[in-house]
């Protein structure tokens, strides 16, 4: 499932940032040692879309600086990406990656998926922030989808 792949990718990207290991090492750990893990109630890693998971982890890792450059101007003037909680940054980067590099995913679907992902981890205004930032980004990088 794609939802599980996105959730697992957020966890893997968070781990990459916290531990400071490379994407390949984390991919290997997830795909060889954690497939039987349950990452949310009733959601198992074994059921995820492995291609999407790998693409997200490798893509966000490879394009991180460029993604940050796209996201930074979309935040409020007094906020920087560095001020955001790490997991929120990871979610925004993954959403930005899908919008900018995965034309097979409709932008409204990508935005919706990452807003839901933010709801999985945050109970405050963070999902609205994700929605606003990714919507503004989509209208720039995927303008044709918004007519």
N, C-alpha and C positions, 0 to 999 in steps of 0.2 A: 504494500500500500504506500502511496505517495505521502500521506499524512505522517505515517510512521517514519518514513525516510527523512522528512523535514525535521521532525522532532529529534531523531537520532543525530542528524547533521548539526543541529543547534548544540546538542550535548557534546558532540565530537569537536566542534569548533571552539566551544567554551574550554574544553580540556586542552586543546592546542594552545590557547592563550594563557591558561593558568599554569600549565606544566612546562610550556616552552618546547614541546616536541614537534616534530614535523608531521605533516598531513599523512604521509605514508605509514608512519608508525601507528598513528591513531586509527587509520582505516584498517590496518592489519589487526589491531586489537579488537575492534568492533566486529569485523567480519570473521575472525577465527576464534575469538574467545568469548564474545558476548551475545552471540545470536540467540541463545536461550533465555537471555535476560528479558524481564518484563519492564518496559520503560514507563508505562503508565497503566492504570487499571485495565486489564484485558488487551493491552497492546504489547506484542512481543517483537523484538528486533528481527526474528526469523521471518516475519510477515512483511517486512519493508521492501520497497522497490530498491534493490541494491545498486542498480545503475544510477538512479537519481541520487541516492545517498553519496556514492563515490564522487559523482560529478559535482555535487554541492560542496563537499568538503575540499576536494582538490581545486575547484574553481574559485571559491571564496579565498582559500589560502593563496592561490596564485595571483589573484586580482585584488587583494585586500587594499592596497594603497589607492588604486583607481576607484574602487568602490567607496572608500572614505572620501575621496575628492568629490564624488557625485553626491554623497549624502550631506557633507558638511554645510553647503550653502542652503540646504533645505531645513535646517534646524533654526530655532529662534536665534536672533542675533546675539543674545547673551549666553548661548549654550554651545558647547563644542562636543564632538563625539567622545572625547576623553572624559567629559563630565558625566556621561551616561553610564549606567550600570553595565558591566561587561556583558551580561547575557542579553540585554537590550541591544547593545551594539552588534552582537553576533546575529541576532534576529534581523536587524536592519540590513546588515551586510548580505546575509543569505537572500533576503527579499530583493535587494538591489541586484544581486548577481542573477537571480532568475529573470528579473525584468530586463536587464541589459544583455544577458548572454543566452537566454533560453526562449527563443521566439516561438517554440512549440507550446509554451504555456501561456494561455491568455492572461493579459495583465490583471484583469479583475479577479481571476482565479488566484493568481500569485498573491495579490494584496490580501484577499480574503483568508488564504491559508496562513499568512504570517500574522495577521490580526488574531486569528484563532490560536496560533502558537503563542503569541504574547499573552492571551487570556489563560493559557495553560500555566504560565509562570508568574503572572502579575495580576493583582486585583485592583490596581489603581487606574491612573490615567495613561499608563504605558500603551495599552492596545490602541487607544485613540491617537497617540503619538505615532505609532507604527502605521496606522491607517493614513494619517495626514502626510507623513513623509513619503511613504511608498506611492501614494496617489499622485503627489506632486512629481515624483521621479518618473512614474509611468507616463504622465502627460508630456514629459520631455523625451524620454528614450523610446517610447512606444506611442507617440502622438497619433499615428494612423488608426489605432484601436479606439480612439475617443472621438473620431469623426470631426 
